Amino acid sequence: MFKFNFFKKPSLFSADVVQPLTNIPAHTPVTLTQIIGERKERHRLTALGLVPGVEIEIVQNRGGALLVAVRDTRLALGRSMASKIMVQP
């Protein structure tokens, strides 16, 4: 029988699933798997160091722009651009 816990907040974050960067909570390290979108957007993100296989840490995710740490750099990404970055924990 299914039991629903009303006190536990449902999480969009799953450990095994590839999902957009916007779904990841703050202070969570993830690995970039794919960038979806047009060629121009992929090229721009690649030039910033966001390439498949790189480790990313979400520094801030409060509903506006995301602040992410990539290698020794911090980047601010708009939500529309961040939603095109697919990651996996």
ChimeraX attribute file (.defattr): number of C-alpha atoms within 10 A of each C-alpha:
attribute: neighborCount
match mode: 1-to-1
recipient: residues
	/A:1	3
	/A:2	4
	/A:3	5
	/A:4	7
	/A:5	8
	/A:6	7
	/A:7	6
	/A:8	7
	/A:9	7
	/A:10	8
	/A:11	9
	/A:12	10
	/A:13	14
	/A:14	12
	/A:15	10
	/A:16	8
	/A:17	11
	/A:18	17
	/A:19	22
	/A:20	19
	/A:21	25
	/A:22	25
	/A:23	16
	/A:24	21
	/A:25	17
	/A:26	16
	/A:27	14
	/A:28	13
	/A:29	18
	/A:30	19
	/A:31	18
	/A:32	22
	/A:33	18
	/A:34	19
	/A:35	23
	/A:36	13
	/A:37	12
	/A:38	9
	/A:39	9
	/A:40	9
	/A:41	14
	/A:42	19
	/A:43	13
	/A:44	11
	/A:45	16
	/A:46	13
	/A:47	10
	/A:48	12
	/A:49	13
	/A:50	21
	/A:51	18
	/A:52	15
	/A:53	13
	/A:54	14
	/A:55	18
	/A:56	22
	/A:57	20
	/A:58	21
	/A:59	18
	/A:60	17
	/A:61	18
	/A:62	11
	/A:63	9
	/A:64	12
	/A:65	17
	/A:66	21
	/A:67	19
	/A:68	23
	/A:69	18
	/A:70	16
	/A:71	12
	/A:72	5
	/A:73	9
	/A:74	14
	/A:75	15
	/A:76	14
	/A:77	16
	/A:78	14
	/A:79	15
	/A:80	10
	/A:81	19
	/A:82	20
	/A:83	17
	/A:84	19
	/A:85	23
	/A:86	21
	/A:87	25
	/A:88	22
	/A:89	18
